[in-house]
């Protein structure tokens, strides 16, 4: 009788663990977090700054090189009269988890485009990698 209980508990436990590895998703979280961006420039501050979070490097580089900037999106901030104080940008992030709560996949936008307009009208820009939000929610960018 005792042997039957041990076998039954083993099968039940194995079934529960197997359920955790069955393809599919028990749940997910899609949202965003606030990234603090510190912008500096050795030769003097720009008069305005635009920061935008994007998912792919190619998109970030295209946005950086664009002469006529599109309207700011949901994941960007534009500051006229930039005073050197940190800016806050919303960064999309999320994860999927298994039926037992194991995180199966994490994601977040990976690149930050920072564009500064100097007092004489010239543009300076940089593309920075956004750190994993579990490690830090702050990034420093030095414009050329």
Buried (B, 14 or more C-beta within 10 A) or exposed (E): EEEEEEEEEEEEEEEEEEEBEEEEEBEEEEEBEEBEBEBEBEEEBBBBBBBBBBBEEEBBBEBBEEEEBEEEEEBBBBBEEBEEEEBEBBBBBEBBBBBEEEEBEBEBBBBBBBBBBBEEEEBBBBBBEBBEBEEEBEBEBEBE
